[in-house]
Amino acid sequence: MTLPIRWKIAFSTLVAITVGLLAAGWLALQSIERLELTRLEETLTSRTALAAVSLQPLIDTDSPPFSAPQLQSMVKTLSSHALARVTVIAPDGLVLADSDTANDAVTHLDNHRARPEVAQVLAGGRGTNIRLSATTGKRMFYLALPLRSSDERLIAIVRLALPMTALDARIREFEHALGVAFGIALAMAAVLSVVLSRGLTRPLSDMATVARQLAAGSLRQRIATTARDEIGVLGNALDHMADQLESIIREVTEDRAQLLAVLSSMAEGVMVLDCRGVVLQVNTALERILLIQSGTARGRTYQDVIRLQELDDLVTEVLETRVSRSGEVTTVPSGHTLHIEASVAGGRLENEACVVLVFHDVTAIRRLEKVRKDFVANVSHELRTPLTSIKGYVEALLDGIIKDHPDEALRFLHIILKQSDRLNLILDDLLQLSQIESGQVLFKREPVSLRSVVERTVALIQPILDKKNHRLTVSLPDVLPSVLGDEERLVQVLTNLLDNAVKYTPQGGTIVIAARHVDAIQTDTPSDLVELSVSDNGIGIPEADRPRVFERFYRVDKARSRELGGTGLGLAIVKHIVEGHGGQIWVEPNQPTGTRFVMTLAVEKRSN
Ligand code: ADP
């Protein structure tokens, strides 16, 4: 972890102060010690000089030069006055007298010639030295002066020695005082450096806090400093930067929101890829079309999201050639037909829009195109069949049958009439279908009694029912609410259904018309319904054909239908009319055999 700047300043200040104090203390100690030593030396010099003067008469005589006991006693006296050890040394280094040695032991003392202070005197001048005394075992300050005869000859060396104990004690005392002062100064310096560094770095740490909040996204934060120094300049620059950042981010966010709104409101699917084929953007329409789980596509490659060979080929080509292309794919398993426009976008790097894919769902268009083509083919075929037959018979008549075989010619003319009627029928049905589909036929919205619809239809259909010996059962409840609709059209619907039931049921069959009231709660619809069904025990419709019988021209058995006079348009018209009433119609197998057509119609709502 890095230390905050406040502590760095405090610590470095403290280290600098400590080093300064230590250096100052050491220098002070050195100079005090030097001062004390100089004073000691001065004192010792004057005392040694005095001692030398006192000893001069005793030593500066000849043969015998002096009496040793006398000298020894004198030395002891001088020592007691001078409060120092007094030693007299002969020029050859022999100790003549020493105040700290017993009288008889003086002669046993080492030769002092090599003692530094003695050596210095012998070299000319005076000698000083500080060392541990071999005799007393204490640290001593030695000062030696030459004692000369009147003719300047060295006759002895007088040495005074003072123990350093007092001086050392004074220095230690000073050291102690210095240590206390040092401690106090250091403590004060520590407190001051912490306080000062905090004062100095507070604006900086405030700035750091605001910068952190800005970085975390709270762009409203400002430093708002009043300082005019460098920190003030920095604070103002940061505030300015935050203003800029806020306005840029606002603009970018607005742009992005608009872009996303456009993308998500588009009916077309959109996918944006970078140069690696990684998905940068996908809109909800594409997620819906390709059944992609919402929000899971971004960051994955497009192959990962959509496994379609044609798409893979298209994108690979566009990425390689950098030329926009388009293509069409069919998705599995949903079976959607998608037209894809793959356009080159400007990006060339990772995470830059490189290819924009726009998916148009053309399934409905393609289906309509197919329906239209099938329809044209069917219509042509349906019209051509009777026309070919008419043409054939007319040609036969022209070839002379009228003259040669008048009976046969009459039969041909009947066939021509029948085929012309069929043509008429097909054209009528087609016209009606196209009018309903194009909304030209407006259905009335009146209360219609289904009982009356059933009665009118049965009256119409009765002759063909009787012709085929069918038994018709009408099973309507006593109370059946009216439905909303167009009575004439509903009669048309029921006529078609009954006509089919009669047609596709062999002689002596049973046809049942039934109705029941269904509560809205049961079917989860806004209003109650009436369910009307027409069942027969005829040839039935195979399961595979059932969903398609409502398509135009769809017939289970074309030949049989044609033979029975069917156009293949009846059920298509029925479905359009029922759905035009807001109802539904479907077909199911009848038990044990036959077919059951069921339709629902909304009950007329009565205001109480
Ligand atoms: P068509 O004029 O051929 O009867 P529709 O559109 O009325 O045409 O019916 C379409 C096809 O549905 C018929 O050709 C027939 O194969 C079948 N179909 C309709 N109603 C019945 C039914 N009640 N029983 C058996 N098949 C039926």
Residues whose N, C-alpha, C, O or C-beta is under 5 A from the ligand:
A	BS01	ADP	N500 A501 Y504 G538 G540 I541 V549 Y554 R555 V556 D557 S561 G566 T567 G568 L569 G570 L571 A572 T595
